[in-house]
């Protein structure tokens, strides 16, 4: 969440003005969130950290001006932040981007990771239209993968995009899964008798069977679906 000496209402009002919106419902559309989310931000006096970065990327506004109210009258970036492709050196196309946070929490492709810190280490830009096709970008975070249990599909050191809004289990799909204080990246299956199987793609690792009855019911949680991952050279 954004921490400033200004209230969320003041910041949202400056966003309304900077984005030339008259009502919160228009602001919500400009930010790509629901009107209820804006209403809750005003009510709780807390603004999700990604909103201002998204506004800066989409609309070229000054984040500092919105946060601190300094000289934002008519202030816009000289050019809209975009990725420009130049096929054949002639045509140019502008692409809207959106920032997704990389958090300190690690996904274990092995025995389990105890690193569950939600601290934001940085942000990476993705095409806005692609993210919106996949789900709600507000629910998405990036995490590093450590271990080789999901190789060759997902490798040690890969970056995975987790959609925390997708927790309904679809068989044979890869998820970030919390078991007690550990988090894994595994292919998840459900079996009769309230059982869950966490499968690795590396044949050297045995499946992990979890009994969801009794005490374990509160110990296992689907953190989110892995919707994308990348290998670094």
C-alpha positions, 0 to 999 in steps of 0.5 A, a space after each residue: 500500500 502507498 504510505 504518504 502524509 496525504 490521505 487516500 481521498 486527496 490522492 484519488 482526487 488528484 488522480 481524478 483531476 490529472 486523468 480528467 475524470 469527473 467521477 470515481 467510476 470513470 477513475 476506476 475505468 481509467 485505472 482498470 479496477 472496479 468502482 468498488 475497489 476505488 470506493 474501498 480505497 477511500 473508505 479504508 484510506 489505503 491505495 494499492 501501490 500498483 495504481 499510481 504506477 499503472 496511471 503513470 504508464 498508461 497516461 504519462 502522469 507524474 507520480 510525485 505530483 499525484 502523491 504530493 500535489 506539486 505542480 500537477 496542473 496540466 502536467 503530463 509526460 512529454 510522450 506516453 510511456 510505451 514500447 515501440 516496435 519498428 518492423 522493417 525500420 518503417 512502421 511504428 506501433 505503440 503498446 500500453 504496458 502495465 507494471 507487475 511487482 516482483 516480491 521477495 517470496 520464493 517459489 520452491 521447486 523442491 523441498 519447500 521454501 520458507 521465504 514468504 516475504 511480500 516485500 516488493 523488490 521491483 517491477 516488470 512491465 507487461 502488455 496491458 491487453 495481455 494481462 487483462 486477457 489472463 485475469 485481474 492484474 491487481 491480483 498478479 505478482 512475480 516470484 522467483 523459482 528455486 529448485 529443479 523439481 519442475 524441470 524441464 518445464 520450469 527451471 531453477 532461477 525462472 521468474 513466474 507470474 502468479 495470479 492470486 485471483 485464480 485459486 480454483 483447482 483445474 486438474 493438471 495445472 501448475 499453481 503456487 501452493 502453501 503448505 504450512 509455512 512453506 510455498 511450492 510450485 507444483 502441478 496440482 490434482 485432487 483425488 477422492 477422499 479429500 486428498 490433494 496431489 502435488 506433482 513435480 515434472 522432474 521424475 526424480 521427485 516423488 509426488 506429495 500427497 496431502 490429506 485435506 481432512 482435519 488439521 491439514 485443511 487449514 494448513 494447505 492453500 492455493 496461493 494462485 495459478 502460474 500463468 506465465 514463466 520465463 527462462 533467463 539466458 
